[in-house]
Every structure is written in C-alpha cells, then in structure tokens.
Amino acid sequence: MAFYNSYDPRLLDGVQHIHCIGCGGAGMFPLIQILHARGFAISGSDVEETKITQSERAMGITVTLGHDGANLGDAQLVVYSAAIHPDNPERQAAEARGIRCIERSVLLGHISRMFLYSVGVAGTHGKTTTTAMITTMLELAGRDPAAVIGGKLPLIGGYGKAGKGQSIVIEACEFSETFLYLTPFLGVILNIDNDHLDYYGTMGKLQLAFQKFALLSKTVVFNMDDANTLAVVNSIDRPVLSFGIREDARFHAVHIEEYRPGFYEFDVEELGEHFAHIRLGVPGYHNIYNALAMCCCVRPLGLQPADAERAAAEFKGTGRRFEVKGSCNGAVVVDDYAHHPTELAATLKTAKSLGYRRVIAVHQPFTYSRTRALLGDFARVLREADQVVLLPVMGSREVDDGSVKSEDLAAKLPGSVVVDGLESAAAWVKANAKEGDLVVCMSCGDLYKAADLMVM
C-alpha cells in the first residue's frame, strides 16, 4: 500500500547504474527513456525480444534475455515491474547483495517530481486516451513534454517519451493503489466504477483511494457528471476544475452534434462563456468527456484554447483503443482494450453508430474475479452486438478455481459462440465475417494476437 510519506527524495542520490527487470514492458520503457536521457546508465532484462527491447538496444542499453543474478552487474538500484515476483533470481540476487529494490510505481512517483508540471490522469475508464490527448496538446504546442502512456501514441512513436520540457503527463493507475506514489500538479479523475474490487473489496475503499489521490494533487480536475467522482471531490479541500455535460460544471459541452456517424463536435463553455470549439478526430460519445478533461488542463499548463482545438482534431487515437487493424473478407477488424462492462458498452455503442451491417464482438474475459462479479453486466452489454464470440477467461494474476467460465457467459447470450483460443477465434472470423461487418476484438489480455491473425 502506498502512503503520502513513502516518497524518498534521496532515492537516486549516488546512483549511476539502474537495472530494470521486465524492461520490455510498456510501463517500464518510458521510465527508461527519461532516466537514460538524464544520464543514468541503464541495463535491463526480460523473457523475450520485442520492439521495445529492440528500441532499448538502439539507445545503447544492455538488454539480457532471461533472468539471472549476474545481469545486475554493478547496479546500485534495481527496479522491477508488477509482474515480477519475489522469487525472481535477479530480485533475490539484489537482496543478497544489499542492493535496493523498488517496484516501478515507486520510481514513477520519483520521476514525476523531476518536472515542474506533472499531470496524473486517473479513472476507471479513459485514462490512456485522455493521457494521450493531453500529451498531444502539449506536443503540438511545442512544449516537448515527457509522457508515460498505457498505449502507443503515433505522434511520439511509442508509449512515452523523455521530453526536454517542464511537463510530464502520466497515466495514473488505481490498481493496487499505485497512483498514490504520485503528487500531481494536476490530478485528473475521469470516473470511478466498480473495478479492481478483488483488491479493494468495496466501492467505499476504492473511493477512499481516489480521495487520497485527490489530496495528493495540487489541483483536481474532475468529472461532475460521475456520481462516484463527485462524492469523492466534495469531501476534499483542494482547488478543483470540473467538467461535464451538465450546466453546473465549470467546463461543459454544448451544441453536441455528429459531424459524421460516430464522430462528434461541440462547443465548450467555461462559466457560461465560449472557450473552444472541439471537433474530435476519434469516434465515440465517451470521448467528449476525455476532451473536456483536456480542456480543463489548458490554462493551468499555460496553453491556449486553440491548443486544445488542434489536439482534439489531430488526435487519432492510440494503440488498442478502437484501433483499426485491417480487413478480413472485406470486414473491418478493430482491436480495443475494453475489459469492463462500462468500457464494452462505450465501445459497442461507438461500433453500432458507424453504420456497419453487423457488429461482431469478439471478447476475451479478463480475470476470474471480474468475470464472476460482473457476469450479468457483461451479458447485458454484449447483447448489443449482432454476434458474440467468446474466448476462455484469461486469468492473468489469478488462479482458476473453476467457479466461472466463458460458457457461463455464453448461456446468457443466445446465439453466441465459445472458441478455445486465439487461433480458433481468428479462424471463426475468417470463416464467418463478410463485407459490411465490423469485427471488434475487446480485451486487455492478448486478444490483439487474434486480431492480427484475422487480417493476415
């Protein structure tokens, strides 16, 4: 559990060489980029070669495949990703040698304090898109921000960047309270929904974590239309900037219209006065809220409303967020990170608004606890698709106790199909998708591999 007093300002004092276990992860790479740019010697290890490890090698970083205590070399600090367990040989070697070991989130919190303006984007849904939007706004305005994003942003060529400016934009994840290592200049709360309750236990404890995040922030940007968020913010004593579609929000959207199917434009008013006209370059009604959160950040970051307008128009999305992968039999195949019923609902609503003949939802449930707890909600949302294809539940960090299976979800979805894995999902789509269909692959697991197979 993270606490306000957990920050050690001397963490990097005297440190010249940092070793990163799990260096091929999307969350670790931006930190490596930032530290490398600031002159630290970096080494790393992972289990397989990826585009990220290749990029690290191109930077001059020593990357070793496989985990061995010898990989530490003369490192004075070891950083590990959340997926690295205590029995990892490199963690054990570091402990035996008395080398300090910290989890990635601790380092992220420390790095964030290196910048004058840090923006931490939190919320159950929309973090990656909003983080990328704000990064786009700063980048196009010439501010050269640092960034740590959960998806690939084409504008900066990856999941983050070192940046030479005074700002850093961070996707602040609530899982295991890791966002409590941050002390943002701007803390953004997009929404609070019933997720990660396997860790928190109750919505009350989840809201308490967001309350702590808000109290760690100098100014809080929040969604006034979200009841759970409103309840949290009403109990804190921090300056706030509210957004929403309701008129009592400081920044609110008016004159909302579709300028083409699934794509929205609208005016933003601040306290009743015109602020900006936003024309979104990405589809989906939910992105109105993400753009409003970006607008709240304009003045605190010393930008202009025109910077928000330009960013909204030129932002075309990130990897795995309604990402068009290609076509299969003339059908369009999209990969999306949606893994909670609320996210699936937003993705399917967007998909249905685009005018395709059929929407085929391919879903890989993620974690047994979430699938079991929200089974009815998943079924209700997936009924919006014209056809549903289900893969086995991906347990990730959880052990299968046999209490829930994809067949249980299929029983609530007449006409749905259950396949046995990624290749079978791709084969089903290749055999059944037709021109005029939209195939939407939805999961935060490895379903993207099946999407790739569909378009090969």
N, C-alpha and C positions, 0 to 999 in steps of 0.2 A: 504494500500500500504506500502511496506517495503522500508526503506531508509538506506543508509550506516550508518547514525548516530543513528539508532534506538537501537544499542547494549547498554545494561546497564550492565557494568561489576560487579555491586553490586546486581544483580538480586537475588542471593541466599545467600547474606550476612545475617546472623542471622536466616536463615530459617532452621528449623529442620523437620517440617512436611509438606509434599506436598500432596494435594488432586487432583486426576485426574478424570475428568468427561469424560466418554467414555473410560474407562480403558481397555475394551475388544477389542479395535481396534488394527489392525496390526501395525499402525503407532505409537501408544502410547506405546505399550508393550516394544519395545527396550529401550525407554527413561526411563521407569520404572525400567527395568533391570539395566541400567547404574547407575541411581541415588540410587537404593537400594544397589548396590554393593559399593557405595561410602558413605554409612552410613546414608542416609536420611530415615526418617520414611515416608512411602507411604501408602495412602489409595486411594480407587477408587470406582467408581460406573458405572453401565451400565444397560441396559434393559434386558439382558438375559445372562444365563450361557453359556460359550463357553470354548473351550480348552484353550484359552488364560487366561480367568478368573480363570480357574482351576489351571493353571500353576502359576498364581499370588498368589492364596491362598496357594499353596505348598511352595512358597517363604516366607510365613508368612505375606503377605499383606492383610489388611482388605478390602474385596470387598463386596459392597452392591448392590443388585439388585433393581432397581428403583431409582428415583431421588427425594431427599428430602433435604432441607436445613440442617437438623440435621446430615447428612452424613459428613459434613465438620469437625466436631469435633473441635480440636484446631489447624487446619491447618493455616499456615502463608502464603501459596501461593496456588492458585487454577489454574490448567491447564485444558483446555478443547480442545477437538478435533474440527475440522472444521464443523462437523455435528451437534454440539451442539449450539442451537440458544440462543439469548439473554434472551428469556423468560423462559429458563430453571430454575427451582426453586433453584438449587444449585448456579448458576451464580448470581441470584437475591439475594440470602442469603449472598453470598460473598460480593456483592456490598453494601448491607445494613450494613454489619459488618465492612466494610472498608478493606476487605482482597483483596490483589492484585490478579487480574485475567488476565491470558495471554493465547493466543492461542498456541497450540502445537508447531507450527513452530518457535515461539519466543524462547521457551525452547530448541528446537533442535539446533538453532543457538548458544545459550549459551553453551550447552553441547559440541558442536563441538570444541569450543575454549579451552576445557579442555585437548585436545590432541595436541601433537607436530605436527603430520602429519594427516591432515584431507583431505579426497578425496571426493569431491562432484560431483556426476555423473548426469549431466543434459542432456536434449534432449527430443524431442517429442516421439521418439521410442527407445527401447532397454535399458532404464535405469535400470530396475530390473535385467536383465541378466548380464549387464556389472558390476553393483554394486556387484552382487553375484560372478562373475568371479574374480574380484579384491580381494574380501573378501576371496575367496578360495585360491588365490595365497598367500596372507599374512598368512592365517591359516595354510596351508600346509608347509610354510616356518618357522613355529614356532613363528610367531610374535604376536599371540594372539590378533588380532585386535578387537575393538568394531565395531559394524555394525548396520545400520538401512536400511532394505531392504523391498521393496514392495511385495515380495513373499517369501514363505518358502524355505529356503536353507537346505536340509537334512544334510549337513556336520556339521552345527551348531545347528540343531534341531529346527529351527524356523525362525522368521522374523528379528532377530538380536541377538546381544549378548553384554554383558558388556565389556569383554576383559580387560586384565591387561597390554596390550602393549601400545605403544605410538601412535598407528594409529587408526583412525576411518574412515570407508567407509560409505557414506551416499547417498541414492537415493534422488537427489535434484529435487523436482517437481516444474515445472514452473507455475502450476495453481495458480492464484491469486498472483503471484509473491512471493510465499512463499520461493523460493530458495534465495531470496535476504537477508534473515536473516543469511546466511552463509558467511564465509570468508575463503574459502578453501585454503589449501596449494597447492592442485592440483584441478583445476576446469576443469572437462571433459565436452565437448559439442559434443554429438554424431550426432545430426542433428537438424534442425529446420523446422517444417512442419506446415501446416495450421490447427492447432488445438487450442482449447480454444479461438476462436475468438469471442465467446459470451461474454467473459470477456475483451479481448484486443481490439476488434473492427477491427483492421487491422493487416496485417503481419508486417508492419513497427513498430507498437507498441510492437508486440511480439518480434521482433528482438531487439528492444531497451532494453527490459527486459533481454534478453540473453547478450547483450552488458554490462549491469550493472553487471550481474553475472560474466562475464569475468573480469571486472575491480575490482571486489571484490576478485578475485583469485590471488594468488602469481604467479603461472604458469598455463597456459591454455593448455590443451590437446584438439585437435580439429580434426574433420573430414574434410580433404581438398577436398574430393570428393563431399561434400554437399555445393551447391552454397550459400544457405542462411547462413550457418555457416561461410563460407569463407568471406562473405561480412561483417559479424559482427567482426570477428577476425582481418580483415585487418584494422579496424578502432581503434584498441586499442594499448596501449603501454605496454604490458605485455610480459614476456618471453613465448614462445609457443613451443609446441611439436606437430607436425602434423602427421596424419596417413591417409592412403588411399590405393587404388589400383593403383592410378596414380603414375608415377615415381618421380614426384617432391615433394611427401610427404616424410618427414624425415623417417618415418617407413612405408614401403609399402610391400604389399603381392605380391609374385611372385611364379611361378610354381604351380598355384592353380589346384588341382585335386580332384575328388571324389574318396575316397578310398572304399566307398560302397555307394549305392544310397542315396543321400541326405546328406551325411557326407563328410566334406572337410578337406584336409590337404594342407599346403602351407609353403613356406619359408618366413620369414620376413627379409627384409634388412633394415639396418639403414645407411642412406647416402651411399648406394651402397655396404655396407659390410654386410656379413651374421650376423644376430642377433640371430635367433632362427628358429626351425622347429616346426610348430604348427599342431597338429592333433586333431581336435575338437571332443569332446565327445557328442556334441549335434548337431542335424541336422539343416540345413538351411544355404544358402549362406550369408544371412544377418549377421550371427554370425561371419563371417570373420572380419567384421568391429568392432564388440564388442571385439573380441580377440585382434585386433590391438590396440584398446584403452587401453586394459590391458597391452600390451607390452610397451606402452609409459610410464606407471607408474613404470616400473621396476627400472630403475636407480634412479629416484628421491626418491623412497622409500627404497633405499639401498639393493635391491634384485638383483638376477642374472637372465639372460635369461632362465636358466634351470628351475627356479621357474615358469615362465610363461608357459613353455612347459608342466610341470607337471600339473599345474592348468587347462590348456586347455583340457588335456587328461582325467583328473579325474572329471571335472565338468560335471554333467549330467543334469543340468537344475534346475529350481525352480518350486514351485507350480504355476499352472495356466499358465505356459509358455510351450506350447506343452506338457502338462503333460498327460501321458497315464493313463487313469482311470481304464481300464479293457476291457471286451468284451461284446458284445450283439449279439446273434445269430451267433457268430463267427466273427463279425465285430469288429475292434479295435475302441475304443472310446477315443478321445483326448479332453482335456479341454485347451483352450487358451484365454489369456487376450486381444487379438486383438479387438480393437473397433474403429479404424480409418482406412480409405481405404488403406493407405500405409501399415499398420500392417496386415490387412486382406490379402493384396496381398502377403506379405512375408510369412505368414502362409500357404496360399493356394499353393504358389509355392513350399514350402517345402513338403507339403502334396502330391502334384502331382508327386514330384520327387521320392517318396518312393516305387512306383511300385504297388499300390493297384488297384483293378479292378475299383472301383468307389470311388470318394471323395464326401461325403455328408456334406455340410456346413450347420450347424445349427447356426443361427445368431440372437442375441437379440440386436437390435439397442439401443444405449445408448445416451440419451438426445435428445430432440426435435430439439434444435438449430443445433447440429452437423448433425443429420439425414437430416434436411431440407436443410442446406447449402451444403452438400456433397452428396445429393441423387444420382446424376448422377455418381459420382465416386464410390459410394458403388455398384451401379448396374453393372458398368463396371468390377469391381474387382470380384464380386460374380459370374459373368458368367463363371469364370474359373472352378468353381465346377461343378460336374456332376449332382448334385441335391441340391437345396437350400430349407431349411425350415426356415421360419421367425416367430419370436415371436413378440408380441406387443412391441412398443418402451418403454424402461424404462426411465422415466423422471428424476429420481434422484432428484436433487435440483430444477428442472424446473416444471412449471405448464403447463398442456396440454391445448393449445389454439385451438386445432383441426386443425391446419394448416398442419400437416404431420402425416401419419400413415404408418404402415408397408405395408398396401395394396398398397400404392403409390410406394413403392419399388418393391413389387411383380409384379406390372403392367409392370415394365421394365425388368422382369426376367421370360420369358416364361417357364412354367412347374414348377415354384416354388410353394411352399405350405405355407399358413399362418395358424398358430395354435393360440389358445387363451391363452396359458400359459405354464408353466414349465411342468406340468404333461402331457399335450397334446403333447408337443414336445417329451417327453420321450416315450409316447405311440406310436407316429408316427414312431419313430426309431425302437422300438421293433417290430412293425408290418411290417416294410419295409427293414430294414438293413439285409444284408446277408453276409455270409463268403466271404472274399476278399474285403470287403468295409472298408473304413476309414471314421469314423464319427468325424468331427471336430466342436466342440462347441466353438463359438467365441463371447465373450462379456466381458466387465469389470463389468457387473452387477452381478446378481445372477444366471446366466445360469448354473454355476457349479452344482447347485442343480439338474437340469435336467440331467446332465451328470452322477451324482451319481445314479439317478433313472434308467437310461438306463442300468447300469451294475449290478443292484441288482438282 
